[in-house]
Amino acid sequence: MFVVPPRPAPDLDSRRDLIVRTARHLAESDGWSAVTMRRLAGDLGVTQPVLYSAFPGRQALLDAVALTGFTDLAAALGAADPEPPARMRAYLRFAAEHPRLYEAMFSLPSGLAFAAEDTPEPLRRAFSGVRDAFPDEDGTRAEVAWSVLHGLATLEAGARLTPGRAQARLELAHRLLTAGPST
């Protein structure tokens, strides 16, 4: 009697990583509307149930992509000089170099908890990269800095600011954010 050996269990972490990388690549090339479970399955050469074994739905996949973005942002901020202007430039450069990833992190619907007890660690690390540059007692200055940087990044990406003034805006934001103690 011939016995078929059991099929090895798939490495779910590797599968998730491949799906996330493929979704990021597809979004950067064709936009988030192109990132569907059907399209991903076709691009990966698997069935949709294989995708759903790794992510219960598209939202879970988008959240996983966003988490990789926060991990990458934390690394970019951590690699920058700790002084506020360098951290600010690193943040804005990250947003400009990864527009669709940044969109997944901040503009698409999210199931991730921000500024809460259950905030995922990658979000906490990314925020600490801003908080370390703009310290205060309760993190309010860092929240305002993050808001200013997000506004600048979003408006720049949408070509809604005067061209050629990025450095002047960065310098003004730095002066405003570091002018005296927060209250």
Buried (B, 14 or more C-beta within 10 A) or exposed (E): EEEEEEEEEEEEEEBBBBBBEBBBEBBEEEEBEEBBBEBBBEBBEBEEEBBBBBBEEBBBBBBBBBBBBBBBBBBBBBEBEEEBBBBBBBBBEBBEEBBBBBBBBBEBEBEBEEEEEEBBEBBEBBBBBBBBBBEBEEBEBBBBBBEBBBEBBBEBBEEEBEEEEBEEBBEEBBEEBBEEEBE
